[in-house]
Amino acid sequence: MKALCREFARKKGRNNVTVDDLINAITPKGRASVPDSVKAEMLQRIRSFLASIAL
């Protein structure tokens, strides 16, 4: 992700990049790089946590 950010900043010009630009450019690539199994496990952990504090 760091390399993608650097490449984006080089292409656009270091002084012309905002955090919002980086987020919009990098988010889809970041989400795609996380395996579905990891996403499913994290969702299950979040659900379990929320269920435990809702008592």
N, C-alpha and C positions, 0 to 999 in steps of 0.2 A: 504494500500500500504506500509505503514511503517513497518507493521508486516511481510509482504512478503519479504521486503528488509532485515530485520533482520534475518529471517529464512534462506534466501539464503546465507547471510554472515556467519551464523553459520555452515551451511553445507559445504561450500567451504573453510572456514577458513578465519577469519577476515583479515589477512594480505595478502590473496591471491585474494581479490576481487577488481576489478576496476569498475569505473563508467560505462564503456562500458558493462561489464558483467552484472551489475544491469539493465541497460537499456534493453539489449537483453532478460533478463529473465523476467522482470516485465511488459514490454510494452504490450504484448498480453493479459495478465490478466487485466491490467488497461483498455485497450480498450474494452474488453468484459464486464467490470463492468459498463460501462456507457450505460444507456438505449438508444435505437434507437430514441426515441422521443426527448431526449436531444440533440443527435447528429444532428437531423434534424432541431431543433430550432436554434442551433448554426450556422449551415450552412446557414440558411435563414438570420440570423442577419449579418453574414459576407457578404453575397451577397448584402444585403441592404446597408451596410456601403460602400462597394466598388462602388455600383451604385451611392451613394450620393456624393462621392468624385471625380467621373469621369466626373462630369458636367463641 
